[in-house]
Amino acid sequence: MVDYSLSPSEQELYVRAMEFARKEIVPRAIELDIANEIPIDICQKAYKAGFMNLHIPKEAGGPGKSLFEETLIYEAIGYGDAGTATSINVNNLAFAPLVIGATIEQLQKYVQPLVTGEKVKFGAFCLTERDAGSDASATKTTAVKEGDEWVLNGTKCWSTNAPVADLFTVFAQTEPGSGYKGMAVFMVPKDAGVEIGHIENKIGQKASQQSEVFLKNVYVPEDCLVGEVGKGFHIAMMTLDKTRTGIASIATGVCQRAVDEATKFALKRVQFGKPIFNNQGISFMLADMAARAQNARLSTRYAAWLADHGEKSSFDSAIAKLVASDWAMQNTTDAIQIFGGYGYAVEYGIGTMFRGAKLLQIYEGTNQVQRIVIANELKKKVKTLDTGFKLNYAGVDAPDHTS
Ligand SMILES: Cc1cc2nc3c(=O)[nH]c(=O)nc-3n(C[C@H](O)[C@H](O)[C@H](O)COP(=O)(O)OP(=O)(O)OC[C@H]3O[C@@H](n4cnc5c(N)ncnc54)[C@H](O)[C@@H]3O)c2cc1C
């Protein structure tokens, strides 16, 4: 029988993460949005609470959590603030290619020291370049083998947490001109000579930072290569398949917070002698928002569950990321409408959520890219599907209308 309930340990994790978000993040979300800094103190507490580095296996000092458990934690952290969630979540993204492609010995040598110390440490995921955004295969950063070392050259951009990172997961081209076929992925310690450039000035999610990353003749030992040369693009795609449910979870949290804040407000705000909630035009909006939050949650948990059970989850994780982030945008837009003028005021915090939600539709694959993934998978699924219906096009299998 299908069981949609959480196990006692999952329920405990969800409640603990929600309490963390309500206590540590919600009261500071507006201040963090204004400060434009990574809230290292909150990250430190999240690290100590076991909410970071989730997928590092226990043999390498990590918590070894499943993607399903991640959905519970990051829905809660996203409920608190999407920007803070991005800062806390990005280690999962930075380390995912290493969990997928590195050996346990490599993880123990390069990642374990970052996930077992007293102080929180950060990784950065460096795929995007100025001319390689949605088209990651256009990567120009190069990696050339010199003796028993690799030498990297190039500039990455939009790297979340790069300004505070100790380890950079860098996608580079080993055979310029060969597109995705020559890509490889490397672990690059900061002290190998990585330089940080301009920090982006964003319109939202200001509790996270993104910057350029300069690699100028950066030498790393042979064992910094993750997996094989030529497998970098594949590892990047496998990574994004896995990490999309993390973004979908943050989006679910944003969806739910918008419902909760807008419902509370609508019940309190009196106009024309009654709470605005009592107008069907408002309560129906809230009902639609609640339906979106619920479906974002179900879609996200389902995609994570599939991946945890070893099923191919590209289709479902892309759907989860697409709908949850589109609905986070819709719910925060509607929340502003329900708050009226107060929704437009900084102090009420709905604007923080609204601007934060927008990024969820852009990073880790824009929602257009999610649609490309879904459409490609759809094409494969339908090719082998016999619906029983005879299609009347191109003269093939046309129904017989003569009788
Ligand atoms: C705040 C923030 C944090 C980020 N963090 C990281 C990070 O940690 N590491 C990292 O490597 N990158 C990161 N990124 C980069 C992010 O993943 C890219 O911005 C994203 O993949 C889109 O690339 P682009 O911005 O170059 O847009 P482009 O690829 O230039 O796209 C521009 C527009 O065209 C659309 N488009 C492009 N190609 C197609 C197509 N074939 N069909 C239909 N539409 C298309 C896109 O959907 C988009 O709407 C971050 C970005 C931001 C803004």
The ligand as an SDF file (V2000), in Angstrom:
LIG
                    3D

 53 58  0  0  0  0  0  0  0  0999 V2000
   21.9400   34.3340   -7.8550 C   0  0  0  0  0  0  0  0  0  0  0  0
   22.4960   33.2960   -8.7660 C   0  0  0  0  0  0  0  0  0  0  0  0
   23.2170   32.2380   -8.2380 C   0  0  0  0  0  0  0  0  0  0  0  0
   23.8450   31.3340   -9.0960 C   0  0  0  0  0  0  0  0  0  0  0  0
   24.6430   30.3470   -8.5680 N   0  0  0  0  0  0  0  0  0  0  0  0
   25.3980   29.5920   -9.4030 C   0  0  0  0  0  0  0  0  0  0  0  0
   26.4010   28.7110   -8.8960 C   0  0  0  0  0  0  0  0  0  0  0  0
   26.5600   28.5490   -7.6720 O   0  0  0  0  0  0  0  0  0  0  0  0
   27.1920   28.0510   -9.7820 N   0  0  0  0  0  0  0  0  0  0  0  0
   27.0360   28.1890  -11.1260 C   0  0  0  0  0  0  0  0  0  0  0  0
   27.7810   27.5430  -11.8670 O   0  0  0  0  0  0  0  0  0  0  0  0
   26.0860   28.9970  -11.6520 N   0  0  0  0  0  0  0  0  0  0  0  0
   25.2810   29.7120  -10.8150 C   0  0  0  0  0  0  0  0  0  0  0  0
   24.3430   30.5850  -11.3320 N   0  0  0  0  0  0  0  0  0  0  0  0
   24.1910   30.7030  -12.7830 C   0  0  0  0  0  0  0  0  0  0  0  0
   22.8460   30.1800  -13.2650 C   0  0  0  0  0  0  0  0  0  0  0  0
   22.8110   28.7880  -13.1960 O   0  0  0  0  0  0  0  0  0  0  0  0
   22.6430   30.7600  -14.6740 C   0  0  0  0  0  0  0  0  0  0  0  0
   22.3340   32.1290  -14.5120 O   0  0  0  0  0  0  0  0  0  0  0  0
   21.5350   30.0450  -15.4140 C   0  0  0  0  0  0  0  0  0  0  0  0
   21.8980   28.7250  -15.7180 O   0  0  0  0  0  0  0  0  0  0  0  0
   21.1660   30.7570  -16.7240 C   0  0  0  0  0  0  0  0  0  0  0  0
   22.2980   31.1210  -17.4590 O   0  0  0  0  0  0  0  0  0  0  0  0
   22.4430   32.6260  -17.9860 P   0  0  0  0  0  0  0  0  0  0  0  0
   22.2000   33.5270  -16.8190 O   0  0  0  0  0  0  0  0  0  0  0  0
   23.7400   32.7380  -18.6900 O   0  0  0  0  0  0  0  0  0  0  0  0
   21.2330   32.8300  -18.9680 O   0  0  0  0  0  0  0  0  0  0  0  0
   21.1620   32.3680  -20.5150 P   0  0  0  0  0  0  0  0  0  0  0  0
   21.5430   30.9460  -20.6420 O   0  0  0  0  0  0  0  0  0  0  0  0
   21.8590   33.3620  -21.3390 O   0  0  0  0  0  0  0  0  0  0  0  0
   19.6100   32.4760  -20.7550 O   0  0  0  0  0  0  0  0  0  0  0  0
   18.9320   33.7140  -20.9640 C   0  0  0  0  0  0  0  0  0  0  0  0
   17.4570   33.3930  -21.1940 C   0  0  0  0  0  0  0  0  0  0  0  0
   17.3300   32.5830  -22.3820 O   0  0  0  0  0  0  0  0  0  0  0  0
   16.6620   31.3770  -22.0540 C   0  0  0  0  0  0  0  0  0  0  0  0
   17.2080   30.2980  -22.8800 N   0  0  0  0  0  0  0  0  0  0  0  0
   18.5160   29.9600  -23.0690 C   0  0  0  0  0  0  0  0  0  0  0  0
   18.6220   28.9170  -23.8800 N   0  0  0  0  0  0  0  0  0  0  0  0
   17.3490   28.5520  -24.2160 C   0  0  0  0  0  0  0  0  0  0  0  0
   16.7810   27.5160  -25.0300 C   0  0  0  0  0  0  0  0  0  0  0  0
   17.5390   26.6060  -25.6490 N   0  0  0  0  0  0  0  0  0  0  0  0
   15.4450   27.4590  -25.1420 N   0  0  0  0  0  0  0  0  0  0  0  0
   14.6390   28.3580  -24.5080 C   0  0  0  0  0  0  0  0  0  0  0  0
   15.1170   29.3450  -23.7200 N   0  0  0  0  0  0  0  0  0  0  0  0
   16.4470   29.4380  -23.5790 C   0  0  0  0  0  0  0  0  0  0  0  0
   16.9290   31.1560  -20.5770 C   0  0  0  0  0  0  0  0  0  0  0  0
   15.9550   30.3000  -20.0020 O   0  0  0  0  0  0  0  0  0  0  0  0
   16.8320   32.5800  -20.0550 C   0  0  0  0  0  0  0  0  0  0  0  0
   15.4990   32.9290  -19.9020 O   0  0  0  0  0  0  0  0  0  0  0  0
   23.6780   31.4710  -10.4950 C   0  0  0  0  0  0  0  0  0  0  0  0
   22.8990   32.5040  -11.0110 C   0  0  0  0  0  0  0  0  0  0  0  0
   22.3140   33.4220  -10.1770 C   0  0  0  0  0  0  0  0  0  0  0  0
   21.5210   34.5490  -10.7800 C   0  0  0  0  0  0  0  0  0  0  0  0
  1  2  1  0
  2  3  1  0
  2 52  2  0
  3  4  2  0
  4  5  1  0
  4 50  1  0
  5  6  2  0
  6  7  1  0
  6 13  1  0
  7  8  2  0
  7  9  1  0
  9 10  1  0
 10 11  2  0
 10 12  1  0
 12 13  2  0
 13 14  1  0
 14 15  1  0
 14 50  1  0
 15 16  1  0
 16 17  1  0
 16 18  1  0
 18 19  1  0
 18 20  1  0
 20 21  1  0
 20 22  1  0
 22 23  1  0
 23 24  1  0
 24 25  2  0
 24 26  1  0
 24 27  1  0
 27 28  1  0
 28 29  2  0
 28 30  1  0
 28 31  1  0
 31 32  1  0
 32 33  1  0
 33 34  1  0
 33 48  1  0
 34 35  1  0
 35 36  1  0
 35 46  1  0
 36 37  1  0
 36 45  1  0
 37 38  2  0
 38 39  1  0
 39 40  1  0
 39 45  2  0
 40 41  1  0
 40 42  2  0
 42 43  1  0
 43 44  2  0
 44 45  1  0
 46 47  1  0
 46 48  1  0
 48 49  1  0
 50 51  2  0
 51 52  1  0
 52 53  1  0
M  END
$$$$
